[in-house]
Amino acid sequence: MKLQKIGGVASIANAFLAAMWLVLIVVLFPRLGLAAPDDCMNPVKGIHAWAASPITFLVFDLEYILFSITWLLTVLAFKERMQADSPILTQVALIATAISCALWIAAGIVAYTGKLPIISAGDSSAYRAIMTVYFGLSNAGDHVYGWTFLIVAWVALKTAKLPRTLGCLLILIGLIFLFDFLSAVLGVIGLGILVIVSLWIGIVLIGGKQ
C-alpha cells in the first residue's frame, strides 16, 4: 500500500510535468519562433531560439529525465495493485516502462549535452543530425509508452482494479501516444489528456480504493 501512495504522488507529478510541457510547446516555443513542428528541425530557427532562451530548452530536456522517474514509480504502483490478478501482464507493463524510460532519458541527455557545443559553433549539419536522433529516441519512447498504457488498461478493465471510465481513458491515451510519431498535434492532445488522467490515477492510488 505504501508503494501505491508513492506511485500516486508520482502520478500527480506526471500531471504537473505534462502541464509544463504543454506550456513550453504551446506558449513559449511559438514566442521563440518555433510555431510549427518542422521549425525545430530548421537550424536557423532552432539555433536562434536556443540562443535566445537556453533555459527554456534545458527545462524541456530535463523533463524527460524527471518524467521517466515519476512514470516508473507509477507503473510500480500499478504492478503492486494488480499483479495478484494478472502477474504476467503487469510484468510486461513494467518491462515496457523500463524501455520507454530508457529511450526518454537517452533523448533528454542527448539534447541536454549535445546541443550546446553544436549551437555554440553554429554547425547546421550537426544540428540537424542531433535533432534527428533526439526526435527518433523521443518518438520511440512515446510509442512504447502507448503500449504500456494499453497493457495497464487491459489489466485494469479485466480485474476492475481501477474505475472503468479511467480504464477507457487509458486506452484512448495509449492509442494517441502509440501513433503520435505521425503528427505533433497528436502529442499535444495526448499531453492535455495526460494531465487529467495522471491526476485521476494519483487520486485513486493515494486513496487506495477500487
C-alpha positions in Angstrom: 0.0 0.0 0.0 2.9 2.4 0.7 4.2 1.9 -2.8 0.8 2.7 -4.2 0.7 6.0 -2.3 4.2 6.8 -3.6 3.0 6.0 -7.1 0.0 8.2 -6.6 2.2 11.2 -5.7 4.4 10.3 -8.7 1.4 10.3 -11.0 0.3 13.8 -9.8 3.9 14.9 -10.5 3.4 13.4 -14.0 0.4 15.7 -14.4 2.5 18.7 -13.4 5.3 17.8 -15.8 2.9 17.2 -18.7 1.3 20.6 -18.0 4.7 22.2 -18.1 5.4 20.5 -21.4 2.2 21.9 -22.8 3.1 25.5 -21.7 6.5 25.2 -23.2 5.2 23.8 -26.5 2.1 25.8 -26.9 3.1 29.1 -25.4 6.9 29.6 -25.1 8.2 27.9 -28.2 6.0 29.9 -30.6 7.3 33.1 -29.0 10.8 31.9 -29.8 9.9 31.4 -33.5 9.1 27.7 -33.3 5.4 27.8 -34.1 5.4 24.6 -36.3 6.9 21.2 -35.5 9.2 21.5 -38.6 10.7 24.7 -37.2 12.6 22.7 -34.6 14.4 20.9 -37.4 15.3 24.2 -39.1 18.9 25.0 -38.0 18.5 28.8 -38.4 15.3 29.0 -36.3 16.4 26.3 -33.8 19.8 27.8 -33.1 18.3 31.3 -32.8 15.6 30.1 -30.4 18.1 28.2 -28.2 20.4 31.2 -28.1 17.5 33.5 -27.2 16.3 31.3 -24.2 18.6 28.4 -23.4 16.9 27.8 -20.0 13.6 27.0 -21.8 15.2 24.1 -23.7 17.2 22.9 -20.8 14.0 22.6 -18.7 12.2 20.9 -21.6 15.0 18.3 -22.0 15.4 17.8 -18.2 11.7 17.0 -18.0 12.3 13.8 -20.0 14.5 12.5 -17.1 12.1 13.6 -14.4 9.1 12.2 -16.2 10.9 8.8 -16.6 11.4 8.6 -12.9 7.8 9.5 -11.9 6.3 7.2 -14.6 8.4 4.3 -13.4 7.2 4.8 -9.9 3.6 5.0 -11.1 3.8 1.7 -13.0 5.5 0.0 -10.0 2.4 1.1 -8.0 0.1 -0.3 -10.7 2.1 -3.6 -10.5 1.6 -3.8 -6.8 -2.1 -3.1 -7.1 -2.8 -5.6 -9.9 -0.1 -8.3 -10.0 -2.0 -10.8 -7.9 -4.7 -11.0 -10.6 -2.5 -10.7 -13.6 1.2 -11.3 -12.8 2.4 -11.8 -16.4 0.8 -8.7 -18.0 1.9 -6.4 -15.1 5.4 -7.7 -15.6 5.2 -7.0 -19.3 3.9 -3.4 -18.5 6.9 -2.9 -16.2 9.3 -4.1 -18.9 7.7 -1.8 -21.5 8.0 1.1 -19.0 11.7 0.4 -18.5 12.2 0.6 -22.3 10.3 3.8 -22.7 12.1 5.4 -19.8 15.5 4.4 -21.2 14.6 6.0 -24.5 13.3 9.2 -22.9 16.4 9.5 -20.7 18.6 9.0 -23.7 16.7 11.7 -25.7 16.9 14.1 -22.8 20.6 13.6 -22.2 21.5 13.7 -26.0 19.6 17.0 -26.3 20.9 18.4 -23.0 24.6 17.7 -23.5 24.8 17.6 -27.3 23.1 20.8 -28.5 25.3 23.3 -26.5 28.6 22.8 -28.4 26.7 22.5 -31.7 24.8 25.7 -31.2 27.9 27.5 -30.0 29.7 26.5 -33.2 26.6 27.3 -35.3 27.0 23.9 -37.1 23.8 23.5 -39.1 24.6 19.9 -40.3 25.4 18.7 -36.8 22.2 20.4 -35.5 20.0 18.5 -38.0 21.8 15.3 -37.1 21.3 15.6 -33.3 17.7 16.7 -33.7 17.0 13.7 -35.9 18.5 11.4 -33.2 16.6 13.3 -30.5 13.2 13.0 -32.2 13.8 9.4 -33.0 14.5 8.5 -29.4 11.7 10.6 -28.1 9.1 9.3 -30.5 10.2 5.7 -29.9 9.8 6.3 -26.1 6.3 7.7 -26.7 5.4 4.7 -28.8 6.4 2.2 -26.1 4.6 4.5 -23.6 1.4 4.0 -25.6 1.8 0.2 -25.4 2.3 0.4 -21.6 -1.0 2.3 -21.2 -2.8 -0.2 -23.3 -1.5 -3.1 -21.2 -2.3 -1.4 -18.0 -5.8 -0.6 -19.3 -6.4 -4.2 -20.3 -5.4 -5.4 -16.9 -7.4 -2.7 -15.1 -10.6 -3.4 -17.1 -10.2 -7.2 -16.7 -9.6 -7.1 -12.9 -11.7 -4.0 -12.1 -8.7 -2.6 -10.1 -9.3 0.9 -11.5 -12.5 2.7 -12.3 -13.9 1.6 -15.7 -14.1 5.1 -17.1 -10.4 5.6 -16.2 -9.6 2.4 -17.9 -11.2 3.6 -21.1 -9.3 6.8 -20.9 -6.1 4.8 -20.5 -6.9 3.0 -23.8 -7.6 6.4 -25.5 -4.3 7.9 -24.4 -2.4 4.7 -25.2 -3.7 4.9 -28.8 -2.8 8.6 -29.1 0.8 8.0 -27.9 1.1 4.9 -30.0 0.7 7.0 -33.1 1.9 10.4 -32.1 5.0 10.0 -34.2 2.7 10.6 -37.2 1.7 14.1 -36.0 2.9 16.5 -33.4 -0.7 17.6 -32.9 -1.5 14.1 -31.5 1.3 14.5 -29.0 -0.1 17.9 -27.8 -3.6 16.3 -27.5 -2.1 13.4 -25.6 -0.4 15.7 -23.1 -3.6 17.5 -22.5 -5.5 14.3 -21.7 -2.5 13.0 -19.7 -2.8 15.9 -17.2 -6.4 14.8 -16.4 -5.6 11.1 -16.4 -2.5 11.4 -14.3 -4.3 13.4 -11.6 -7.1 10.8 -11.6 -4.6 8.0 -11.3 -2.9 9.8 -8.4 -6.1 10.2 -6.5 -7.1 6.6 -7.0 -3.7 5.2 -5.9 -3.3 7.5 -2.9 -6.9 6.7 -1.8 -6.2 3.0 -2.2 -9.8 2.3 -3.3 -11.1 0.3 -6.2 
